[in-house]
Each structure stands twice: as structure tokens, then as C-alpha cells.
Amino acid sequence: MAFSQGRAEQPLPGLSWRPMTAGDLDGVVEVAAIGFPDHFEGRGCFENRLGLNPSGCFVLSAEGGPVRGYMVAYPWRREAAPALNTLIDALPEDAEVMYLHDLALHPEARGGGHARPVVEALADQARAQGWRELALVAVNDAAPFWGRHGFNVHETPAMAAKLASYGDDARYMLRTL
């Protein structure tokens, strides 16, 4: 699941991306509840992903301020996506892509150009680690947003049943690195 659309009237100034810490998890859950009200994932899910791949977890905030965005990514299998709000025992040894699990911005942070820097940082990081593609499931009619970030819809029978649990507008998307 990736990105909730929408724009703020006047985005907050002074926000920057930094590595996520355990102390950020309550703020991440708050932003997730706003960004993905129909795709609930609890604190345990985010704590799990942070533990599995801390280098792929980031938050957007002003220095000392509350979380106003987050991104979670980790290695995964191509043409697959973990079930919503589930814990993962380990990252798959046969991972083929860097999976962008979530990118969400608080309404106060939308429209300020904050998504592009963290998506590009993830792409650079994934490329340096030897991954050839980024993958995600776009929800909330966000496929056009992700298209502007270099992702293309990848329709496959392997994903059809899985996408049904994400909603009618869900699209599996890939970006070649």
C-alpha cells in the first residue's frame, strides 16, 4: 500500500526526512490512520517493518516536531505483497524487488514537494544495494501520482486476487532502476 492523495492549503515549512526510530511509531500510526482509513495497519505492523529493515524506514518532521509523514520499504518478492496489518517473521531470502510498503503525508504536509526527495533517496539506496526494481501497491486512486515518480502499472494474474483486498482502485506498480 502506498500513498494517500490530497493537498494541504499551505504546507508546513521546515520539514525534512530522517531515519525512523521506535520513538516515532505512535506518530507513524497517527499519520497512517489519516492517510489510509480504509487500510488499517497497527503499531505492531510498523514496529515489525522497522525491525526488519530500518534502513528503509523514514519519517518527515520538523526538528523536535511531530511526525508529518513516513515511508516504509523493504526487500520482497516480485508480483507479491504482504497482507495488510500482518507481521512478517523474516524478509524473504528470494526477494527480487525493494517493496515500498507505505508513503503517507499528514494533510498539513501535503503539496509541499516532500514525496519526491524520499522516493528518490529510496531509489538511490535500492540501486546501490543491487535491486533492479521498486514495487508498490497504489491505493486511494494514487496510480497517477506514482506514475509521475516513474512507476508503471503492472497487471498480472498473480496479483489480481491480492489486490482485491486493497480495494477496487488498487494497482500493482513497478519502477525500473
Salt bridges, closest charged atoms under 4 A:
ASP24 OD1 - ARG18 NH2 2.69
ASP26 OD1 - ARG43 NE 2.76
GLU30 OE2 - ARG68 NH1 3.78
GLU41 OE1 - HIS101 NE2 2.83
GLU47 OE2 - ARG43 NH1 3.96
GLU79 OE2 - ARG78 NH1 3.21
GLU79 OE2 - HIS154 NE2 2.88
ASP94 OD1 - ARG77 NE 2.96
GLU108 OE1 - ARG68 NE 3.20
GLU120 OE2 - ARG116 NH1 3.94
GLU120 OE2 - ARG175 NH1 2.97
ASP124 OD1 - ARG127 NH1 3.00
GLU133 OE1 - ARG78 NE 2.65
